[in-house]
Amino acid sequence: MNVKDIKKVAVLGGGGMIGSCWALNFLWKGYPAHIFDINEEALQNARNRIAAGFDFLVKRNILTADKAHVAMGLAKYTTDLAEAVADVQFIQEASPERYEVKQALLAEVDRHAPAEAIFASSTSGLLITEIAKGSAHPERCLGAHPYNPPHLIPLVEIGKGEKTSEAAVETAVAFYKALGKEPVVLRKEALGFIANRLSVALYREAVDLVVRGVCSVEDVDKCVTFGPGLRYGLMGPNMIYHLAGGPFGLKGVMHHIGPTVEWWWEDMADWKKWPENWLEAAHEGVLQEMANRPPEQGRTSEEIARWRDDGLLALLRFHGKL
Ligand SMILES: NC(=O)c1ccc[n+]([C@@H]2O[C@H](COP(=O)([O-])OP(=O)(O)OC[C@H]3O[C@@H](n4cnc5c(N)ncnc54)[C@H](O)[C@@H]3O)[C@@H](O)[C@H]2O)c1
């Protein structure tokens, strides 16, 4: 199947955080979308989140109100999985992060969807081989991991299972590019894909610094936000080190600080289980951080998410992505 053959998509788990943003993204780019979830309450969540997302895009002059209205009219909401996938060419799965849920969904998709329809799982890092293991069509199954919020963040990590076909990967890559995304295909299967492995490597150290008493939760976030985070919005760690080396580039900076970094690594967190009591401490710390924020940047999760989305729009513009 070619990307031009993709005329209609389905989003499974469309009422969730990720599914609703995927649906918004597909509708925004002109694809009719069947939005499936397990009950009416979840579908109402989808309607509310999608409407709020379009409202934001209109208020920020990304879309006219007329275009948003037309796009929202391309959505069909259903709790009937057979109806959701019967005549679609691309299926974005965004159900809970459990093998048994995703495997059961794929089994139902096998029964009701066209055999060539691509099944793209939003999994944050489960193995695609395992998700597809009972499937009659494992060749159509791949990972398509977005970053939250998927309609604004361009990265989609494409993961292959043992039986994923190259044709499915190529079509998925072309499809996400057509949506304006930045797909990255993993060369081999890896739990957690690339970006989440990097993300939790940083987070392990962040938790450890707090547990060790070096700093507060708020200080960790301040260090990332006003330090490396500003650069991470523009470039990755390799390029950052390369620029730090001036005329000598990455080799120069590693020659300079490389040996002492090995001392730090010796001292840094390498635990494999979350430390006891960290969750309560992290939760309290982040609530404190929220209370200390400048009020004009929002203090509730909803307000802060909207402020974040404005920042993302500015960065996307800077990257030429809007
Ligand atoms: N939250 C994130 O930041 C994030 C980022 C990237 C990827 N993901 C991945 O996206 C997927 C969804 O995560 P989320 O955060 O949106 O979760 P969520 O809990 O917000 O949404 C899950 C949705 O799936 C629905 N659901 C429950 N059982 C289902 C079933 N049997 N079939 C279909 N739908 C079902 C729920 O009703 C809910 O609407 C997960 O695989 C997660 O790892 C999450």
The ligand as a Tripos MOL2 file, in Angstrom:
@<TRIPOS>MOLECULE
LIG
   44    48     1     0     0
SMALL
NO_CHARGES

@<TRIPOS>ATOM
      1 N1          0.9330   10.0210   28.0730 N.am      1 LIG1
      2 C1          2.0640   10.1800   27.3870 C.2       1 LIG1
      3 O1          2.8300   11.1220   27.6000 O.2       1 LIG1
      4 C2          2.4120    9.2180   26.2730 C.ar      1 LIG1
      5 C3          3.3580    9.6240   25.3110 C.ar      1 LIG1
      6 C4          3.6400    8.7750   24.2450 C.ar      1 LIG1
      7 C5          3.0200    7.5380   24.1550 C.ar      1 LIG1
      8 N2          2.1200    7.1640   25.1070 N.ar      1 LIG1
      9 C6          1.4690    5.8440   24.9300 C.3       1 LIG1
     10 O2          0.1700    6.0770   24.3760 O.3       1 LIG1
     11 C7         -0.7280    5.0550   24.8340 C.3       1 LIG1
     12 C8         -1.9120    5.7120   25.5100 C.3       1 LIG1
     13 O3         -1.4480    6.4500   26.6270 O.3       1 LIG1
     14 P1         -2.3030    7.6530   27.2640 P.3       1 LIG1
     15 O4         -1.3830    8.3890   28.1360 O.co2     1 LIG1
     16 O5         -3.0450    8.3730   26.2070 O.co2     1 LIG1
     17 O6         -3.3330    6.8240   28.1620 O.3       1 LIG1
     18 P2         -4.7960    7.2750   28.6230 P.3       1 LIG1
     19 O7         -5.0950    6.4610   29.8290 O.co2     1 LIG1
     20 O8         -4.9090    8.7550   28.7160 O.co2     1 LIG1
     21 O9         -5.7260    6.7990   27.4210 O.3       1 LIG1
     22 C9         -5.9660    5.4540   27.1170 C.3       1 LIG1
     23 C10        -7.3160    5.3680   26.4170 C.3       1 LIG1
     24 O10        -7.5060    4.0070   26.0330 O.3       1 LIG1
     25 C11        -8.8380    3.6560   26.3310 C.3       1 LIG1
     26 N3         -8.9220    2.2030   26.4880 N.ar      1 LIG1
     27 C12        -8.9460    1.4770   27.6280 C.ar      1 LIG1
     28 N4         -9.0480    0.1640   27.3230 N.ar      1 LIG1
     29 C13        -9.0750    0.0960   25.9660 C.ar      1 LIG1
     30 C14        -9.2110   -0.9900   25.0580 C.ar      1 LIG1
     31 N5         -9.3220   -2.2400   25.4790 N.pl3     1 LIG1
     32 N6         -9.2330   -0.6850   23.7420 N.ar      1 LIG1
     33 C15        -9.1320    0.5870   23.2890 C.ar      1 LIG1
     34 N7         -9.0270    1.6460   24.1140 N.ar      1 LIG1
     35 C16        -9.0000    1.3810   25.4420 C.ar      1 LIG1
     36 C17        -9.1880    4.4190   27.5880 C.3       1 LIG1
     37 O11       -10.5940    4.5260   27.7320 O.3       1 LIG1
     38 C18        -8.4840    5.7520   27.3230 C.3       1 LIG1
     39 O12        -9.3420    6.6540   26.6410 O.3       1 LIG1
     40 C19         0.0990    4.1520   25.7430 C.3       1 LIG1
     41 O13         0.5880    3.0740   25.0060 O.3       1 LIG1
     42 C20         1.2290    5.0670   26.1960 C.3       1 LIG1
     43 O14         2.3850    4.3600   26.5820 O.3       1 LIG1
     44 C21         1.7840    7.9720   26.1460 C.ar      1 LIG1
@<TRIPOS>BOND
     1     1     2 1
     2     2     3 2
     3     2     4 1
     4     4     5 ar
     5     4    44 ar
     6     5     6 ar
     7     6     7 ar
     8     7     8 ar
     9     8     9 1
    10     8    44 ar
    11     9    10 1
    12     9    42 1
    13    10    11 1
    14    11    12 1
    15    11    40 1
    16    12    13 1
    17    13    14 1
    18    14    15 2
    19    14    16 1
    20    14    17 1
    21    17    18 1
    22    18    19 2
    23    18    20 1
    24    18    21 1
    25    21    22 1
    26    22    23 1
    27    23    24 1
    28    23    38 1
    29    24    25 1
    30    25    26 1
    31    25    36 1
    32    26    27 ar
    33    26    35 ar
    34    27    28 ar
    35    28    29 ar
    36    29    30 ar
    37    29    35 ar
    38    30    31 1
    39    30    32 ar
    40    32    33 ar
    41    33    34 ar
    42    34    35 ar
    43    36    37 1
    44    36    38 1
    45    38    39 1
    46    40    41 1
    47    40    42 1
    48    42    43 1
@<TRIPOS>SUBSTRUCTURE
     1 LIG1         1 GROUP 0 **** ****
